[in-house]
Amino acid sequence: MLCEGKVAIVTGGGRGLGAGYCRALAAEGASVVVADITEDGAREVAGEIGGLAVKVFKREETGDDLVGTMLYLCSDLSAFVTGQSINVDGGSTMH
């Protein structure tokens, strides 16, 4: 399995492509955190795959808030998938 021993955090994981990413990552052995602004969707997908559902709230992050998160996500201990856009450096968008 490609993701055995990894924790994958999937934003937008409660529906659509994000939910598909959650299912695929779980099938490859990842422990999946299903993060979504719709709690019901996150709980449904997490229940289906044996993952953890997390309700997230929209808020603006500062560069300092993201440093620790990015260091973790770039380590060998993690995987990160977003079913939503990521706004970086004041508005640049990565899909």
Backbone as a ProteinNet text record, in pm:
[ID]
protein_1_A
[PRIMARY]
MLCEGKVAIVTGGGRGLGAGYCRALAAEGASVVVADITEDGAREVAGEIGGLAVKVFKREETGDDLVGTMLYLCSDLSAFVTGQSINVDGGSTMH
[TERTIARY]
83	0	87.4	50.8	132.7	134.2	26.8	14.3	15.2	58.3	62.2	144.3	88	158.8	152.6	84.1	72.7	-62	-65.1	-189.8	-216.6	-333	-370.3	-482.1	-463.8	-566.3	-623.5	-752.6	-815	-917	-887.4	-984.3	-1086.6	-1209.6	-1316.3	-1348.3	-1314.4	-1328.5	-1468.9	-1563.5	-1699.1	-1786.5	-1732.4	-1813.4	-1724.2	-1780.7	-1714.9	-1578.3	-1486.5	-1351	-1280.6	-1300.8	-1237.3	-1277.6	-1406.8	-1454.2	-1389.7	-1373.6	-1306.2	-1160.9	-1093.5	-955.1	-947.3	-1042.9	-1046.2	-1057.1	-1149	-1169.6	-1044.2	-982.1	-862.6	-745.6	-725.4	-616.6	-637.6	-761.6	-791.1	-767.2	-803.9	-782.8	-634.7	-550.1	-405.1	-338.8	-419.1	-364	-346.6	-382.9	-366.6	-472.5	-435.7	-533.3	-579.7	-708.6	-758.2	-836.9	-801.6	-878.7	-962.9	-1094.6	-1188.4	-1227.5	-1172.3	-1198.5	-1290.4	-1399.9	-1495.2	-1575.1	-1625.9	-1710.2	-1851	-1885.2	-2013.6	-1989.3	-2024.8	-1996.3	-2063.1	-2186.2	-2257.1	-2183.8	-2136	-2061.8	-1932.8	-1862.3	-1736.3	-1761.6	-1866.4	-1897.5	-1936.5	-2011.9	-2055	-1935.9	-1847.4	-1730.3	-1637.9	-1613.6	-1526.3	-1582.5	-1713.6	-1775.3	-1759.9	-1767.4	-1754.5	-1614.5	-1512.7	-1373.5	-1300.7	-1367.3	-1300.5	-1205	-1235.5	-1149.5	-1202.3	-1142.5	-1180	-1242.4	-1362.1	-1428.6	-1393.4	-1363.7	-1332.4	-1408.6	-1487.1	-1553.5	-1453.9	-1437.3	-1345.6	-1426.2	-1369.9	-1433.6	-1347.8	-1411.6	-1336.5	-1272.1	-1143.3	-1073.7	-946.1	-898.1	-774.2	-655.5	-558.7	-435.4	-326.2	-235.2	-118.1	-2.5	99.6	217.7	273.9	274.7	326.2	242.1	109.2	21.4	51.8	98.4	116.1	253.2	350.9	487.8	494.9	445.4	450.2	372.9	258.1	177.4	251.8	311.5	382.9	503.6	576.7	691.5	647.3	536.8	483.7	440.1	368.3	315.9	426.2	540.2	652.6	739	707.4	786.4	742.9	818	785.1	667.3	618.8	512.3	372.8	362.1	229.3	200.4	72.6	23.4	-85.2	-99.7	-201.6	-267.5	-397.8	-474.7	-583.3	-604.4	-714.7	-813.3	-938.7	-1045.9	-1092	-1025.2	-1057.3	-932.3	-945.7	-829.8	-751	-621.6	-536.1	-489.7	-514.9	-468.2	-335.3	-235.3	-99.8	-49.2	25.3	94.1	-0.1	-105.4	-193.1	-281	-304.9	-405.2	-368.6	-242.2	-209.4	-284.6	-338.3	-418.6	-357.3	-346	-301.3	-420.7	-442.1	-552.9	-497
-118	0	124.2	218.9	338.7	432.4	435	533.9	473.1	350.1	282.2	363.8	389.8	463.1	614.5	665	809.6	858.9	985.6	1053.6	1153.3	1143	1234.7	1325.6	1455.4	1553.3	1601.9	1579.1	1617	1726.2	1848.2	1955.7	1942.8	1978.6	1959	1811.9	1731.6	1586.4	1533.5	1620.1	1575	1558.4	1589.2	1578.9	1586.8	1549.9	1565.4	1499.6	1571.5	1519.1	1491.2	1579	1559.2	1426.4	1391.6	1263.5	1147.7	1163.6	1061.3	1044.1	1156.5	1150.2	1075.5	1103.8	1035.7	884.9	842.7	699.2	634.7	703.1	647.3	638	741.2	739.8	631.5	616.4	511.5	374.1	356.8	228.4	195	298.4	279.3	276.3	270	250	372.3	490.9	612.9	621	683	726.1	863	877.6	997.9	1087	1216.4	1318.5	1387.4	1375.8	1434.8	1571.9	1677.3	1813.4	1883.4	1939.9	2007.2	2108.3	2211.4	2309	2254.1	2145.1	2078.7	1955.2	1965.1	1858.3	1726.8	1732.8	1609.3	1532.4	1603.1	1538	1475.9	1548.8	1497.3	1371.7	1373.3	1256.5	1135.7	1160.4	1050.9	981.8	1061.1	1003.9	936.7	1001.9	943.7	811.2	804.2	679.5	568.6	605.4	508.5	449	530.3	485.6	458	479.8	460.6	573	692.9	807.6	895.4	1011.3	1109.3	1228.6	1270.3	1387.1	1510.8	1620.4	1746.4	1857.3	1933.9	2050.3	2164.9	2229.8	2343.2	2470.2	2579.3	2709	2794.3	2877.7	2968.3	3075.6	3097.7	3208.7	3235.7	3352.3	3390.4	3345.5	3285.2	3243.9	3345.4	3363.4	3445.6	3352.8	3408.9	3329.1	3256.5	3324.1	3262	3142.1	3149.5	3038.7	2914.3	2934.8	2822.7	2756.9	2821.7	2768.7	2628.7	2610.1	2478.7	2374.5	2413.2	2320.9	2278.8	2373.1	2341.2	2252.5	2279.2	2194.8	2051.3	2034.6	1900.6	1835.7	1910.7	1853.6	1816.7	1881	1849.4	1736.2	1688.7	1581.3	1445.6	1343	1207.2	1149.7	1221.9	1171.6	1203.3	1283.5	1332.2	1320.8	1337.8	1355.4	1460.9	1546.9	1650.5	1659.9	1657.2	1671.3	1773	1864.3	1958.2	1941.7	1932.1	1929.9	2071.1	2168.6	2309.5	2381.7	2508.9	2590.6	2626.9	2646.3	2695.6	2834.7	2934.2	3068.9	3089.7	3127.6	3138.7	3280.1	3335.4	3462.7	3573.8	3594.7	3708.3	3693.2	3574.7	3561.3	3473.9	3433.7	3339.9	3209.8	3148.1	3028.1	2908.7	2800	2672.4	2579.9	2504.1	2406.8	2267.7
0	0	0	-82.5	-100.4	19.5	97.2	205	344.4	356.4	485.7	585.1	702.9	806.5	792.5	692.3	671.7	723.6	760.6	794.7	683.7	621.2	514	562.8	548.3	581.3	448.5	427.1	300.7	327.7	283.5	297.5	186.1	216.1	118.9	103.1	205.5	196.5	216.3	247.4	273.9	151.7	33.8	-88.5	-212.2	-324.2	-453.3	-463.6	-528.9	-549.2	-417.1	-318.6	-188.5	-126.1	-137	-83.4	-158.7	-288.5	-368.5	-327.6	-299.6	-252	-118.8	-29.5	100.4	81.7	-3.8	-28	-87.2	-182.8	-247	-149.4	-69.1	28.3	133.8	180.8	278.2	218	92.7	24.8	12	12.6	3.7	140.5	246.8	380.2	466.5	417.3	497.5	606.6	717.6	817.4	770.5	744.2	677	772.4	771	839.9	733.4	745.8	650.1	704	645.3	691.5	592.8	644.6	556.4	636.8	569.2	637.8	660	592	615.3	701.4	827.6	922.8	885.5	835.7	799.7	690.8	588.7	481.5	530.3	616.1	671.1	753.3	834.8	917.7	832.2	726.9	640	573.6	514.6	446.8	547.8	660.9	763.5	813.4	832.5	875.7	774	649	539.5	531.9	558.6	539.7	670.1	783.7	912.2	945.3	895.1	919.9	1030.8	1047.5	1148.6	1078.2	1121.4	1064.1	1144.2	1074.4	1138.9	1068.3	1143.8	1086.2	1088.8	975.2	967.9	943.6	985.5	970.9	880.4	800.1	714.4	800.6	777.4	841.8	765.6	779.6	712.7	796.3	734.2	800.2	768.6	860.3	832.6	798.4	743.6	710.8	831.4	946.4	1068.5	1110.6	1090.1	1125.9	1043.3	922.5	830.4	837.4	898.3	897.2	957.2	1077.5	1141.9	1063.7	1012.7	932.5	806.7	738.3	614.2	640.6	749.2	782.6	806.1	878.3	901	770	688.6	564.5	466.3	477.8	389.1	444.2	562.2	621.6	566.7	600.6	559.5	637.4	738.6	824	770.9	666.4	629.5	481	451.4	315	324.6	226.9	230.4	94.3	94.4	-28.8	-3.3	-94.5	-79.9	-193.6	-158	-257	-286.9	-229.3	-247.5	-292.9	-324.4	-360.7	-236	-253.6	-146.3	-188	-105.5	-134.2	-63.5	-142.5	-91.2	-118.7	-24.3	-42	-87	-10.7	-37.4	-158.1	-205.7	-309.7	-427.7	-441.5	-548.7	-519.5	-619.9	-595.8	-665.1	-589	-644.2	-642	-747.1	-751.1	-751.2
[MASK]
+++++++++++++++++++++++++++++++++++++++++++++++++++++++++++++++++++++++++++++++++++++++++++++++

